[in-house]
Amino acid sequence: MHGLLDGVARVLFAAWQAYALAHGAFRVLWLFFGVEAAFGVVQFVPWWRSRRTGPSDAAGPHGRPRLTPSS
């Protein structure tokens, strides 16, 4: 969940940087925009993959292993 929230924050910050670039900000901001966008993608990939594949059968809520009683 924390990676998702940080990814959202990175996307919002990158959007603000893109807005500044569109309105004449210094060109060096492109470097920071590229890094921010790349890290946003890197943080969204694990969340996106887990949403596509769904929870595994062996995992309980929040990805923790299920505890089964021993017989």
GIFEN-V614445 format. One record per backbone hydrogen bond with DSSP energy under -1.0 kcal/mol. NH is the residue of the N-H (numbers start at 1). CO is the residue of the C=O. E is the energy in kcal/mol with one decimal. If there is no record, write none. Layout:
nh:NH co:CO e:E
nh:NH co:CO e:E
This chain:
nh:5 co:1 e:-2.1
nh:6 co:2 e:-2.4
nh:7 co:3 e:-2.2
nh:8 co:4 e:-2.3
nh:9 co:5 e:-2.2
nh:10 co:6 e:-2.3
nh:11 co:7 e:-2.2
nh:12 co:8 e:-2.4
nh:13 co:9 e:-2.4
nh:14 co:10 e:-2.7
nh:15 co:11 e:-2.3
nh:16 co:12 e:-2.0
nh:17 co:13 e:-2.2
nh:18 co:14 e:-2.6
nh:19 co:15 e:-2.2
nh:20 co:16 e:-2.3
nh:21 co:17 e:-2.6
nh:22 co:18 e:-2.2
nh:24 co:21 e:-1.4
nh:25 co:20 e:-1.9
nh:29 co:26 e:-1.6
nh:30 co:27 e:-1.9
nh:33 co:29 e:-2.7
nh:34 co:30 e:-2.5
nh:35 co:31 e:-2.0
nh:36 co:32 e:-2.6
nh:37 co:33 e:-2.6
nh:38 co:34 e:-2.3
nh:39 co:35 e:-2.5
nh:40 co:36 e:-1.9
nh:41 co:37 e:-2.1
nh:42 co:38 e:-2.4
nh:43 co:39 e:-2.0
nh:44 co:40 e:-1.5
nh:45 co:41 e:-1.8
nh:48 co:44 e:-2.9
nh:49 co:45 e:-2.7
nh:50 co:46 e:-2.1
nh:51 co:47 e:-1.7
nh:52 co:48 e:-1.8
nh:53 co:49 e:-2.4
nh:54 co:50 e:-1.6
nh:60 co:64 e:-5.2
nh:63 co:60 e:-1.4
nh:64 co:61 e:-1.3
nh:66 co:58 e:-1.7
